[in-house]
Amino acid sequence: MTDDVYSRFGIQPVINCIGYATRVSGSCPHPDVIAAMASASSRYVEIDDLLTAASHVIQEATGAEAGIITCGAAGGLTLAAAACLAGSDPDIMDRLPDVSGCARNEIIYPLPGPFDYDHAIRMSGARTIFVDYRAPDALAQITSLITPRTAAIGFVWMGVNEQPGFDDLVKLAHQHGLPVIVDAAFAMPPVTNLTSFIRRGADLVAYSGGKHLGGPQASGVLCGRKDLIRSAWVQMVDMDVRGGTWSLQHWVDAGWISRAPRHGLGRSMKVSKESMIGLMVALQRYRERDHAAEYSQWLHSVNEIYNGLQDLSALRITRLEHAASGQPYPLLVIEPGSGPATMTARDLQLALRKLPRKILLAEDEVTPDRAYLFTQCLHDGDVDVIVQSIRQIVLAYEQGANS
């Protein structure tokens, strides 16, 4: 059915050797998730009721005080920054991204590197103070940059070798009364990362819903402190409401906020009821999945492809059981070989893209002549097609080089 609907519009699905990346449409949700989304589409609900239920699911899954479903992890980061800037002040919420009236309008954040998703933070209007978190004296640099204008400190999880130490960063931030925002978009696996950041003191954590969690692609989770989640919540949802009849009037009555704000910074980041339900079901499924069996299948596919290609001297293929980040993603590293007709990884990538059914490899962020082949998003039959296609391309290349 999936292929039929794509063919209707002249689109050919690809063989995804990149993994859970947005540019190759994220994950393929489990049938239970798709069924829940289809069911959700047939009824109307008040979105605040849905978000209340979602918060309970997120609490159970992450251990956080509260949570909301966002438009991807990037939307979650923008809302996280906005929450730290505005708190419960509806006047500031109404002005963002204009931060001229904010007493605290700066966020300390990692210097953009291979993975530069800082734009999501800057969209809030915050003045972003960049620090090279990989520097040996990163904590000292961060300390020296904290001022009365600092609203939060950010952290981007890029691997098991955390730089600087996350626990030390949290301790530093909390000593200054500052919240910590974590970009954990691609932090799973390991599965423990779904709960560890909150357990270790993070105030707000943004996850992608459309990667290993297995939810809809344009969904995400923002979880953390209840007060900050409330701020993000009211800056995201439809605020065409009136005082006294607002569905969240109890927050006014309790004194948390003085009035309903106008449409907020995150209004363009709204999430459909179908995506919310889909991600809620995916979160509930996540703890029930056999993650060891998933890894075993990924590794089996890596070994099958490696065994089918290792005799090709035009390419050097290395088999790894963990990604460079230390995450349990088995993969193949593809580089130029040492034979008489050496083929570059770039030439292989271009040739694979020209196939009737494209095979897409992951590119190295720094070295253009290195590619990666991940197997976590392969479907039945893809392994054989990958082996046959690469062999045919390389053999044709060798014949052309020797003629």
C-alpha positions as CSV (number, residue, x, y, z in Angstrom):
1,M,0.0,0.0,0.0
2,T,2.8,2.4,0.9
3,D,4.5,1.9,-2.5
4,D,1.2,2.3,-4.3
5,V,0.5,5.7,-2.8
6,Y,4.0,7.0,-3.6
7,S,3.8,5.7,-7.1
8,R,0.5,7.6,-7.6
9,F,2.6,10.8,-7.4
10,G,5.6,9.4,-9.3
11,I,7.8,9.0,-6.2
12,Q,10.1,6.0,-5.8
13,P,10.9,5.0,-2.2
14,V,14.6,4.7,-1.4
15,I,16.7,2.2,0.5
16,N,17.7,4.1,3.6
17,C,21.2,3.3,4.8
18,I,21.4,6.7,6.6
19,G,19.2,5.9,9.5
20,Y,16.6,8.0,11.4
21,A,17.3,11.3,9.5
22,T,14.7,13.9,8.6
23,R,16.0,14.1,5.0
24,V,15.1,10.4,4.5
25,S,11.8,10.9,6.3
26,G,12.7,9.6,9.8
27,S,11.2,6.3,11.0
28,C,8.5,4.0,9.7
29,P,6.1,3.9,12.6
30,H,4.8,0.5,13.9
31,P,1.4,-0.5,12.6
32,D,0.0,0.1,16.1
33,V,1.1,3.7,15.9
34,I,-0.4,4.1,12.4
35,A,-3.7,2.5,13.6
36,A,-3.9,4.8,16.6
37,M,-3.3,7.9,14.3
38,A,-6.0,6.7,11.9
39,S,-8.4,6.2,14.9
40,A,-7.5,9.7,16.3
41,S,-8.4,11.4,13.0
42,S,-12.0,10.4,13.2
43,R,-13.0,12.5,16.3
44,Y,-12.6,16.0,17.7
45,V,-10.9,16.7,21.0
46,E,-9.9,19.8,22.9
47,I,-6.1,20.0,22.4
48,D,-5.5,21.0,26.0
49,D,-7.2,17.8,27.1
50,L,-5.0,15.8,24.7
51,L,-1.9,17.6,26.0
52,T,-2.9,16.9,29.6
53,A,-3.1,13.2,28.7
54,A,0.2,13.4,26.8
55,S,1.9,14.9,29.8
56,H,1.0,11.9,31.9
57,V,2.4,9.5,29.3
58,I,5.6,11.6,29.1
59,Q,5.9,11.6,32.9
60,E,5.8,7.8,32.9
61,A,8.2,7.4,30.0
62,T,10.8,10.0,31.1
63,G,10.4,10.5,34.8
64,A,9.9,14.3,34.3
65,E,7.4,16.4,36.2
66,A,5.6,17.2,33.0
67,G,5.9,17.2,29.2
68,I,4.3,18.2,25.9
69,I,4.4,16.9,22.4
70,T,6.1,19.3,20.0
71,C,6.7,19.8,16.3
72,G,9.9,17.8,16.3
73,A,12.9,18.2,18.6
74,A,13.7,21.5,17.0
75,G,10.3,22.9,17.8
76,G,10.9,21.6,21.4
77,L,14.2,23.5,21.6
78,T,12.6,26.8,20.5
79,L,9.8,26.4,23.0
80,A,12.3,25.5,25.7
81,A,14.2,28.6,25.1
82,A,11.0,30.7,25.0
83,A,9.9,29.2,28.3
84,C,13.2,30.1,29.9
85,L,12.9,33.7,28.6
86,A,9.3,34.3,29.5
87,G,8.6,32.1,32.5
88,S,4.9,32.8,33.4
89,D,4.9,36.4,32.2
90,P,2.3,36.7,29.4
91,D,3.6,40.2,28.4
92,I,7.0,38.7,27.5
93,M,5.3,35.8,25.8
94,D,3.3,38.3,23.6
95,R,6.5,40.1,22.6
96,L,8.9,37.2,21.8
97,P,11.1,37.0,19.8
98,D,11.5,40.6,20.8
99,V,13.6,40.2,24.0
100,S,14.2,43.9,24.7
101,G,12.0,43.7,27.7
102,C,13.5,40.6,29.2
103,A,15.7,41.0,32.2
104,R,17.3,37.6,31.2
105,N,17.7,37.3,27.5
106,E,20.9,35.3,27.0
107,I,21.4,31.5,26.6
108,I,24.8,29.9,26.8
109,Y,25.1,27.3,24.1
110,P,27.6,24.9,22.5
111,L,29.5,26.4,19.6
112,P,28.0,25.0,16.4
113,G,30.1,22.1,15.0
114,P,29.3,19.1,12.8
115,F,25.7,19.1,14.1
116,D,24.6,22.8,14.2
117,Y,21.0,22.9,15.3
118,D,21.5,26.1,17.3
119,H,19.0,28.0,15.0
120,A,16.2,26.5,17.0
121,I,17.4,28.3,20.1
122,R,18.1,31.5,18.3
123,M,14.5,31.5,16.9
124,S,13.3,32.3,20.4
125,G,15.0,35.7,20.2
126,A,17.5,34.8,22.8
127,R,21.0,36.2,22.4
128,T,23.0,33.1,22.1
129,I,26.4,33.0,23.7
130,F,28.5,30.3,22.1
131,V,31.2,28.3,23.9
132,D,33.4,25.5,22.6
133,Y,32.1,22.7,24.9
134,R,35.0,20.5,23.6
135,A,37.6,22.8,25.1
136,P,39.4,21.5,28.2
137,D,38.4,24.7,30.1
138,A,34.8,24.8,28.8
139,L,33.3,24.9,32.3
140,A,35.5,27.8,33.3
141,Q,34.5,29.6,30.1
142,I,30.8,29.0,30.8
143,T,31.3,30.3,34.4
144,S,32.9,33.5,33.2
145,L,30.0,34.2,30.8
146,I,27.2,33.8,33.4
147,T,25.7,37.2,34.1
148,P,22.4,38.6,35.5
149,R,21.2,38.4,31.8
150,T,21.7,34.7,31.5
151,A,18.4,32.8,31.1
152,A,19.6,29.3,30.6
153,I,22.5,27.0,29.7
154,G,22.2,24.6,26.8
155,F,23.7,21.2,26.3
156,V,23.7,19.1,23.1
157,W,24.1,15.4,23.6
158,M,26.5,14.1,20.8
159,G,27.7,10.9,22.3
160,V,28.5,8.9,25.4
161,N,31.7,10.8,25.8
162,E,30.0,13.9,27.1
163,Q,31.9,17.2,26.9
164,P,32.0,18.8,29.3
165,G,30.7,16.4,31.9
166,F,26.9,16.8,32.0
167,D,26.7,16.4,35.8
168,D,29.3,19.1,36.3
169,L,27.4,21.4,33.9
170,V,24.1,20.9,35.8
171,K,25.8,21.5,39.1
172,L,27.2,24.8,37.8
173,A,23.9,25.9,36.3
174,H,21.9,25.2,39.4
175,Q,24.5,26.9,41.6
176,H,23.5,30.1,39.6
177,G,19.8,29.3,39.6
178,L,19.8,28.6,35.9
179,P,17.9,25.9,34.0
180,V,19.6,23.5,31.7
181,I,18.2,22.8,28.3
182,V,19.2,19.5,26.7
183,D,19.1,18.8,22.9
184,A,18.7,15.0,23.0
185,A,17.2,14.7,19.6
186,F,19.1,11.6,18.6
187,A,20.2,10.4,22.0
188,M,18.5,7.0,21.8
189,P,19.7,4.4,21.8
190,P,20.9,3.8,24.5
191,V,17.4,3.5,25.8
192,T,18.5,4.8,29.2
193,N,18.9,8.3,27.8
194,L,15.1,8.6,27.8
195,T,15.2,9.0,31.6
196,S,18.8,9.7,32.5
197,F,18.9,13.5,31.6
198,I,16.0,14.2,33.9
199,R,17.3,12.0,36.6
200,R,20.7,13.8,36.4
201,G,19.1,17.2,36.9
202,A,18.1,18.6,33.4
203,D,15.3,21.1,33.6
204,L,14.1,20.7,30.0
205,V,14.9,17.9,27.5
206,A,13.9,17.8,23.8
207,Y,13.7,14.5,22.0
208,S,12.8,13.6,18.5
209,G,9.7,11.6,18.2
210,G,10.4,10.4,14.6
211,K,13.7,8.7,15.2
212,H,14.3,5.7,17.4
213,L,11.2,6.4,19.5
214,G,9.3,5.3,16.4
215,G,6.6,8.0,16.3
216,P,5.5,10.3,13.5
217,Q,8.4,12.1,11.8
218,A,7.3,15.7,12.6
219,S,6.8,15.1,16.3
220,G,8.9,15.5,19.4
221,V,8.9,15.5,23.2
222,L,9.8,18.4,25.5
223,C,9.8,17.3,29.1
224,G,11.1,18.7,32.4
225,R,10.1,21.2,35.1
226,K,6.3,21.7,35.4
227,D,6.5,25.5,35.4
228,L,8.7,25.6,32.3
229,I,6.6,23.0,30.5
230,R,3.5,25.1,31.2
231,S,5.2,28.2,29.7
232,A,6.1,26.2,26.6
233,W,2.6,24.8,26.4
234,V,0.8,28.1,26.3
235,Q,3.3,29.5,23.8
236,M,2.5,26.7,21.4
237,V,-1.2,26.1,21.4
238,D,-4.1,28.1,19.9
239,M,-4.8,31.0,22.2
240,D,-8.0,32.3,20.6
241,V,-9.5,32.2,24.1
242,R,-11.3,34.4,26.5
243,G,-10.7,34.9,30.2
244,G,-13.0,32.9,32.4
245,T,-13.8,30.3,29.8
246,W,-10.2,29.3,28.9
247,S,-9.6,25.6,29.2
248,L,-6.5,26.4,31.3
249,Q,-8.3,29.0,33.5
250,H,-7.3,26.9,36.6
251,W,-3.7,28.1,36.0
252,V,-4.9,31.7,36.3
253,D,-7.0,30.8,39.4
254,A,-4.0,29.2,41.0
255,G,-1.9,32.3,40.4
256,W,0.6,30.7,38.1
257,I,-0.2,33.1,35.2
258,S,-2.1,36.4,35.3
259,R,-4.0,36.0,32.0
260,A,-4.0,34.0,28.8
261,P,-1.3,35.2,26.4
262,R,-2.0,35.9,22.8
263,H,-0.8,33.5,20.1
264,G,2.7,32.7,21.0
265,L,6.1,32.1,19.4
266,G,5.2,28.4,18.9
267,R,1.9,28.9,17.2
268,S,3.4,27.9,13.8
269,M,4.8,24.7,15.5
270,K,1.4,23.2,16.2
271,V,1.1,19.5,16.4
272,S,-1.9,17.5,15.0
273,K,-4.1,15.3,17.2
274,E,-3.0,12.4,15.1
275,S,0.7,13.0,15.7
276,M,0.1,13.5,19.4
277,I,-1.7,10.2,19.7
278,G,0.8,8.4,17.5
279,L,3.7,9.6,19.6
280,M,1.9,8.7,22.9
281,V,1.4,5.2,21.6
282,A,5.1,5.0,20.4
283,L,6.2,6.1,23.9
284,Q,4.2,3.4,25.5
285,R,5.5,0.8,23.1
286,Y,9.1,2.0,23.6
287,R,9.6,0.4,26.9
288,E,8.0,-2.9,25.7
289,R,10.2,-3.3,22.6
290,D,13.0,-5.9,22.5
291,H,15.9,-3.5,22.0
292,A,18.5,-6.3,22.3
293,A,16.7,-8.1,19.4
294,E,16.7,-4.9,17.3
295,Y,20.4,-4.5,17.8
296,S,21.0,-8.1,16.9
297,Q,19.1,-7.7,13.7
298,W,21.0,-4.5,12.8
299,L,24.3,-6.3,13.4
300,H,23.2,-9.4,11.4
301,S,22.5,-7.1,8.4
302,V,25.8,-5.3,8.8
303,N,27.6,-8.7,8.8
304,E,25.7,-9.9,5.7
305,I,26.6,-6.8,3.7
306,Y,30.2,-6.8,4.9
307,N,30.6,-10.5,3.9
308,G,29.1,-9.7,0.5
309,L,31.5,-6.8,-0.2
310,Q,34.8,-7.5,1.6
311,D,36.5,-8.9,-1.5
312,L,36.1,-5.6,-3.4
313,S,39.6,-4.1,-3.5
314,A,38.4,-0.8,-5.0
315,L,36.8,0.0,-1.6
316,R,38.0,-0.3,1.9
317,I,35.1,-1.4,4.1
318,T,35.4,-1.5,7.9
319,R,32.8,-3.1,10.2
320,L,32.0,-1.4,13.5
321,E,29.6,-2.5,16.3
322,H,29.2,1.1,17.6
323,A,28.9,4.5,16.0
324,A,31.5,7.2,16.6
325,S,29.2,8.6,19.2
326,G,29.4,5.4,21.2
327,Q,25.8,4.6,20.5
328,P,24.9,0.9,19.8
329,Y,24.5,1.4,16.1
330,P,26.4,-1.2,14.1
331,L,27.6,0.1,10.8
332,L,30.0,-0.1,7.9
333,V,32.6,2.6,7.1
334,I,33.3,2.9,3.4
335,E,36.5,4.5,2.1
336,P,38.7,4.3,-1.0
337,G,40.4,1.0,-1.4
338,S,44.0,0.1,-2.2
339,G,43.5,-1.8,-5.4
340,P,44.7,-0.7,-8.9
341,A,41.3,0.8,-9.6
342,T,40.5,2.7,-6.4
343,M,37.0,4.1,-6.1
344,T,36.1,7.0,-3.9
345,A,33.3,6.9,-1.5
346,R,31.9,10.0,-3.2
347,D,31.7,8.3,-6.6
348,L,30.0,5.3,-5.0
349,Q,27.4,7.5,-3.3
350,L,26.7,9.3,-6.6
351,A,26.3,6.0,-8.5
352,L,23.9,4.6,-5.9
353,R,21.8,7.8,-6.1
354,K,21.4,7.2,-9.9
355,L,19.8,3.8,-9.5
356,P,16.1,3.4,-10.3
357,R,15.6,2.8,-6.6
358,K,18.1,5.0,-4.9
359,I,20.4,3.7,-2.1
360,L,21.4,6.5,0.2
361,L,24.5,6.3,2.4
362,A,25.3,8.6,5.3
363,E,28.0,11.1,4.6
364,D,30.9,12.0,6.9
365,E,30.4,15.5,8.4
366,V,34.1,16.3,8.0
367,T,35.8,13.9,5.5
368,P,34.1,14.0,2.1
369,D,35.6,10.7,1.0
370,R,34.1,8.6,3.7
371,A,30.6,7.2,3.9
372,Y,28.7,5.2,6.4
373,L,26.1,2.4,5.9
374,F,23.7,2.0,8.8
375,T,21.1,-0.8,8.8
376,Q,18.5,0.1,11.4
377,C,16.1,1.4,8.8
378,L,16.4,-1.4,6.2
379,H,13.4,-3.5,5.1
380,D,13.2,-7.1,4.2
381,G,15.2,-7.8,1.0
382,D,17.2,-4.5,1.2
383,V,20.4,-6.3,2.2
384,D,20.5,-8.4,-1.0
385,V,19.8,-5.3,-3.2
386,I,22.5,-3.3,-1.5
387,V,25.1,-6.0,-2.0
388,Q,24.2,-6.7,-5.6
389,S,24.0,-3.0,-6.4
390,I,27.4,-2.0,-4.9
391,R,29.1,-5.1,-6.5
392,Q,27.7,-4.2,-9.9
393,I,28.8,-0.5,-9.6
394,V,32.3,-1.3,-8.4
395,L,32.9,-4.1,-11.0
396,A,31.7,-1.7,-13.7
397,Y,34.0,1.0,-12.4
398,E,37.0,-1.4,-12.3
399,Q,36.3,-2.5,-15.9
400,G,36.1,1.1,-17.1
401,A,39.3,2.0,-15.2
402,N,41.2,-1.0,-16.8
403,S,40.0,-0.5,-20.3
